[in-house]
Amino acid sequence: MVSLADSDLLHLIDYGEADRVEFKETLSRSGANEIREAICAFANDLPDHRVPGLVVIGVRDPDRCIVGTEVSDEMLRNLADMKTDGNILPLPSIQVEKKTLRDRDVAVVTVLPSDSPPVRYRGRIQIRIGPRRGIATAQDERILNERRRFGDRPFDLQPVPTAGLRDLNLVQFENEYLPRAFSDDVLTANDRTIEERLAATKMIAAADSPIATVMGLLVIGKSPQDFLPGAYLQFLRIDGLELSDNIIDSETIGGDVSDVLRRLGDKLQAHNRIGVDITSSPTELRTELYPLGALQQITRNAVMHRTYEATNAPIRVNWFNDRIEVISPGGPYGTVNTDNFGQPGLTDYRNPNLADAMRTVGFVQRFGAGIPIAKRQLRDAGHPEPEFTVQANYVSVIIKVAQE
């Protein structure tokens, strides 16, 4: 993403608010929500400018006066966090920077148009036409859906030619997914057909082309593995330290993403036996072998970030007596590589729309925080640092039992 020259930015400010520019005098609480709405609207790029939109903090509207504001590191972090706090889905591409214009400091948020519209902020599709920001109409949604249809799509939005509406669980979609994806007022005013609703949530290619997408099959598919053979998880509980030792529990876990994660969660909880200490304290102390939250973070990351393309390999969770190994097909992606993997604040998404859906159904709270949360919980419970192996075609992590 390229930063605008000061002269170009000043020209846009002098022109005034428009469908590419929004001004905020300060970063207040209400202003923060409006900035998120503006980011969402610029990401949707309904006028189809195909150039970045800008939010400039420190400029007064409507007189376009650069009043300036205190641009601290904390302020820039708060603005940058708007990308990953889970309120804007799918994740927007933004850049945050400090500028000095006419001897006053301003903060500039630059937003790239999304290649997977429509983008939602708290369940509402925000758009911008001229200086007006508002909620998309059904026709606006159709325009955004068509734009996604003919643009470059990530694999999780690719249509699966042999899969149609009959392969999607429409009852689950209507009763569980939609109420979480859109706000109550949007659903109440809904006059979209089922095909239009599926297209808006990217479960099918388009309303007039009801072919299920990879994401649709993974999220609400009746039998995703019929079309994506590797989209399952293999769980083993091994009574020993090697794969050749006795297996005391084995299960192949298939179904949609929610089914896989729920059933895996049951397995993890069942084998994560709790030790009871009644001697070292006046009250009974109960301890888990592993912090369950850390196991959930790591396995959910595996489901989100694995490759579903051109592979029949499942995610493998092998639970030994001294460790748990999680192996996920597909190496690092995008800006993440074998050298910088796991660095705080650095993340990229092979399956950005699946990540959006997992956030919608409640398996992700904050993007980019899974591994740091898992590391902290393991450390607090006395476990060694998890050991990651990052290769071009897989990522594995070893979680060892707590140190005595």
Secondary structure, DSSP 8 states (H G I E B T S, - for coil): -----HHHHHHHHHH-SBTTEEEESS--HHHHHHHHHHHHHHHH-TT---S-EEEEETEETTTTEE------HHHHHHHHHTTTSSSEES--EEEEEEEEETTEEEEEEEEE--SS---EETTB-EEEETTEEEE--HHHHHHHHHHHHHS---GGG-EEEEEEGGGB-HHHIIIIIHHHHS-HHHHHT----HHHHHHHTTSEEETTEEEEEHHHHHHHBSSGGGTSTT-SEEEEEEESSSTTSEEEEEEEE-SSHHHHHHHHHHHHHHHS-EEEE-SSSSS-EEEESS-HHHHHHHHHHHHHHS--SS----EEEEE-SSEEEEEEES---TT--TTTTT-TT----SSHHHHHHHHHTTS-SSTT-HHHHHHHHHHHTT----EEEE-SSEEEEEEE----
